[in-house]
Amino acid sequence: MNDANTKVEVKADPSNSKPGFQPPLFPMPGIFGGIAQQNAERAKEHYEKMKAASGEIADILREAYSTNAKGAADYGAKVIEISSVNATSAFDFLTHLMGTKSLSEIVQLSATHSRKNYETTSAQSKELWELARKVATETAEPIKKSLTRVLQKTS
């Protein structure tokens, strides 16, 4: 016998059936149809607003990412510049150190270099901190303002 030709009969026991959703046995008044129509229209309006808002939010985040990437590149370039300055300073120190003739010159040169190095490092740290703050602000502020505007439009 072929499985495709096999029929399965299921007999439902009406005493064991569970209640489910069934259409009403009486006609629904017209007011309920109007309410359902209004709710469907509202849902469609809200859907359109949310769809537009999600598109705007995606654009905002793309722009913020671009700003952040530029800021990160600027920060990286500044770190490379600082590294170059520090390497040059170290080589200059070593060059001068090789030209010393006495222990007192070595101590004096080391003290001078340490003081300059401390001042330079402090200034470099401040510069990097300001650049990081600027990048964070330039990235966060437009997001904050734009998201507030978009979310107010949807409500």
Secondary structure by P-SEA (a helix, b strand, c coil): cccccbbbbbbbcccccccccccccccccaaaaaaaaaaaaaaaaaaaaaaaaaaaaaaaaaaaaaaaaaaaaaaaaaaaaaaaaaaaaaaaaaaaaaacccaaaaaaaaaaaaaaaaaaaaaaaaaaaaaaaaaaaaacaaaaaaaaaaaaaac
